[in-house]
Amino acid sequence: MTGPLERLGRWALERLTALGRANLFLLRLLGALGFLLRRPGLLVKQLYAVGVLSLPIILVSGLFVGMVLGLQGYANLVYFGATSSLGTVVALSLVRELGPVLTALLYAGRAGSALTAEIGLMKATEQLASMQMMAVDPFARVLAPRFLAGFVAVPLLTAIFTAVGILGGYLVAVVQLGVDGGAFWAQMQARVLLWEDIGNGVIVKSVVFALLANWIALFEGYEAHPTSEGVSLATTQTVVVTSLAVLGGDFLLTALMFGVW
Amino acid sequence: MRQKHLELLVGAFVALGLAAFLLLALKVSDIAHIGEDQGYRVTARFENIGGLKIRAPVTLGGVRIGRVVGINLDPNTFEALVTLSIEPQYDRLPSDSSASILTAGLLGEQYIGLEPGGMDDFLKNGGSLKLTQSALVLEKLIGRMFTNAAQGEAPAKTP
């Protein structure tokens, strides 16, 4: 009789303590950031790993997403004779939603999973423990540079994704389908606002997603069971949890920023 | 050497990201329109501006020659006071030109269309357009159509 209830209670307590551990983890991480002032080389190496190496996937996906938006927008707007507002459609969807969200999802798959696997394996092979034995703080030496690098990389990747996407939309709309190029840019510039759209969309959203994606990836790696199964599970968890957090967070942010109450 | 190589690539990545931000700000957003305005100002009074918005285009013969920069209500006459900014190269518009609020297509946005007049003197900065035609408000038109239809029916029934 008490079996299922007991399991529910245990599950809820486990979730709550995990949340608490995640918050303590983030606090320790933020506290260790100061170390990077003395060793900026560590940050450069990680920026290369999560930023530069993510560039190809971001560039290609951004281009294709923008081109698809251009095609679909054209196919529907042409019925209303409103193809000149294609620039607005492409730019607003990318700037407000698709740019930040898709970049965060791609980042979780491309870089977040790698971070988790790396930290998880370091834990499984007891590298983190041996560092502590030698009085080297793994938070400062290993986790903080990765966190800060990801935190810097995601907003930059989002801006690149969005810009490339708009160029992709331009290619399809203006070069291929023959929408007037002047109208494409002019309508876009008339409707996209610098702070309300680009500031809220590209900057605020991507910073929030950068925090979520890197926090989750590092925490999952740090908490992974030190076995090969544990590391594989943690890697999967990272992608799943990050995707859910990003999509759910995006709804909240959109409701706060653009919602009409 | 390896570290140098790494730093170069990371530097290029950061520069690319910042360039993308710059592109978004300058090419995509409305920043180009902030402070760009060098045209001369002309005001026009309308009874009803419908859905006219700030930054709506001002056209003459279908060519865009300026845009709406201000919409206010005159507190004494209860007319809408619309300020237009017209590009400086179009400085030879006759002073009795008329302005009407038109709609681009059935559902499109509203803009101001100018019709040139025949006077010899030209519009200047601070001038005003005397002849104006208000926006067609679809709801009013439909309402009028219904009242007309009802009035048309009433006499037909009485005899």
Interface residues (C-beta under 8 A of the other chain):
Chain A: G41 V44 K45 L47 Y48 G51 V52 L55 F80 G81 A82 A91 V95 V152 A153 P155 L156 L157 A159 I160 T162 A163 V164 I166 W185 M188 Q189 A190 R191 V192 L193 L194 D197 I198 V202
Chain B: Q3 L6 E7 L9 V10 A12 F13 V14 L16 G17 L18 A19 A20 F21 L23 L24 A25 K27 V28 S29 D30 I31 A32 H33 I34 R55 G105 L107 G108
